[in-house]
Amino acid sequence: MSIPFSGPPAQQQGSSPSPMGEPRDYAEVIDQAHERSRHYGVVVHERPDYSRPGRGELDDVVEGNQFLFQHAAPIMETLYEQIANTHSMVLLTTAQGLVLHSLGDKDFLEKAHRVALAPGVDWSEKAKGTNAIGTALSEETAVTVHGDQHYMRANHALTCSCAPIFNPHGEVVGALDVSGDHRSYHQHTLALVRMSAQMIENQMFAGSFPKAVRLHFHARPEFLGTLVEGIAVFTPEGRFLSANRSAQFQLGLSYNALQAYTFSSLFDLPMSTLMELFGGASDAPRQLHLQNGVSVWCRADIKPQGPWAAPAFSERAAVMAVSRAAPARKPQLSSLQYLETGDPQVAAVIAKLHKVMDRDIPVMILGETGTGKDLLAQAFHNDSARARQPFVAVNCASIPESLIEAELFGYEEGAFTGARKKGAVGKIAQAHGGTLFLDEIGDMPKHLQARLLRVLQERRITPLGAGKEVDVDVAVVCATHKNLKDLIAQGDFREDLYYRLNGLVVRLPALRERTDFVRVAQKLLKTLCDDGQQVGISEPVMDLFRRYHWPGNVRQLHNLLRTAVVMVGSEGEIAPEHLPDDFLEELHGMGTAASAVTPGFAHALPHASPQAPAPACPLPAQAAPAAPDTDASADGQSLQDVTLLAMAQMLQLHKGNVSAAAKALGVSRNTIYRKKNLLPPDLLN
């Protein structure tokens, strides 16, 4: 195992990321920590706040972190034995930096008492500035802070090494720290702390999934059973549950990315074969192959058990136990209830979805690109009875036409040139028992539509090159921004497949059509802020947001806020100067364009100039089909009417040049191309 820092802090060099969590660049970590300390208002020469909660309050904190404490305490004892008589102490903290437990040398306890290295004291960066505990938790990486690298002068006499502790779901739940006299600095302390933190994680990991299939693996058989082995757990059906950091490193996938995988897709082997290999009395390691082609040696821990029923499996109880030790999770767009933010159109969509949930009725979601069709599909799955089974998403527009058949249906070894050894499981089979989400279904090649129709009718698939069919049980949700009926008329989409897919058709409104914009922006902002980060949206920025037309919809808003949060830092409000230049330029151009068209279009863009000439040529009635669910402007026109009229005027003004018209209106060219077919030819001449 490599040790990240081979010299004293003054000579420490940057190291590349590893499963043990070394910082990307040591000097950068300390510099950023000092910058955060200044931002928090910590004073360098001030005496730190050494206050601590009362005994009863501290007991409540310990009780709330019992899952962490019970797994960490024995390992803290072992770590202390290794550093005894070095003028040091071992500390365990919560995810917020509050000390839960400590063990220390008697000759160091007096000094520790003077600087409040004791249970109940807050060592977050907000309270103490740059220090190993607070900085390790902020950066989510192991770090040493030595002597005057501490932000507050009162702590310059310390040298501290700390590593964050992650629970089995990838969340920071605490930190393990060794603090001592700065004169007793030892270069290997951080390595000991990091290894001890990973031991705690592995202990928590083992205690969280007592009845799951647990796979231990490493590229070298002698490392099985050691701290560096990878551990991944699956249900007996092969659904991925969790993986420790070493496993994530070996698989080359993060915890979140692994949620989309199964045992079969990771190890190119059916779960039934794993059961046969390790179901006997022998515990000899076997060699398996990862999906990236790397060979690993494995041992499997398969608990004898009856049917896989929810009451027999304690995953939910374990998750609840872990969550007690974890900080409040960042809100996720993970349920239909969370997506309901006050807009009547969205509320109607969600109400319809609740009615068909678990009724084996396919769902089709319509809406412009970026409106959140994928989030709605995921939330629908998460609220259904299939939530514990896979959710597999396939973007039919992003997979090359030559590969989409193999991706969907899978293939056997040798099915085609370049096929992976032992073949591959297709997306439909991966979704067995769960939900298959076919995004951009309108882009599926015509020759595959017949095969998909057969799968939906017979619930069976035939992988490429296979001689037998495989039964599949999937709930189907699809989405598109295209008009499938137009595609049917053009011969590009099968009518029988369309009627098989559209059991319930719902339409997500564009962001500019929604009445709940402020709540949507605030909820997105919460998902983008790290724990402890306090970022708001200033009123001038919210005013700009209300004026904008959001051609990229929720996805565009999400990406803009993500950048703005980084620009703001740890605390403050998003101001105009935090927004991208191209966004501000587009807003400026949109205001100019709005003042050159109709009063109705100006109404659709609040704060645009209402002083505008009457339209040169009125929009014929037949060009504006009835749209009862669109907002009407002050003069009775619908938003659809005035938008089409504005587009027609700009196309006339620019002699049919779509790029120039789009730029003048502040919309994308695709928007104009999509809506041109709604305009009568005489308006475009």
Buried (B, 14 or more C-beta within 10 A) or exposed (E): EEBBBEEBBEEBEEBEEBBBBBBEBBEEBBEBBBEBBEBBEBEEEEEBEBEBBEEEEBEEBBEBBEBBBBBBBEBBEEBBEEBEEBBBBBBBBBBBBBBBBBBBBEEBBEBBEEBBBBBBBBBBBBBBBBBBBBBBBBBBBBBBBBBEBBBBBBBBBBBBBBBBBBBBBBBBBBBBBBBBBBEBBBBEBBBBBBBBBBBBBBBBBBBBBBBBBBBBBBEEBEBBEEBBBBBBBBBBBBBBBBBBBBBBBBBEBEBEEBBBBBBBBBBBBBBEEBEEBBEEEEEEBBEBBBBEEEEBBBBBBBEEEEEBEEEEBBBEEBBEBBBBBBBEEEEEBBBBEBBBBEBEBBBBBBEBBEEBBEEEEBBBBBBBBBBBBBBBBBBBBBBBEBBBBBBBBBBBBEBEEEEBBBBBBBBBEEBEEEBBEEBBBBBBBBBBBBBBBBBBBBBBEEEBBEBBBBBBEEBEBBBBBBEEEBEBEBBBBBBBBBBBEEBBEEEBBBEEBBEBBBBBEBBBBBBBBBBBBBBBBBBBBEBBBEBBBEBBBBEEBBEBBBBBBBBBBBBBBBBBBBBBBEBBBBBBBBBEEBBEEEBEEBBEBBBEBBBBBBBBBBBBBEEBEEEBEEBEEEBEEEBBEEEEEBEBBEEEBBBBBBBBBBBBBBBBBBEEEBEBBBBBBBBBBBBBEBBBEBBEEEBEE
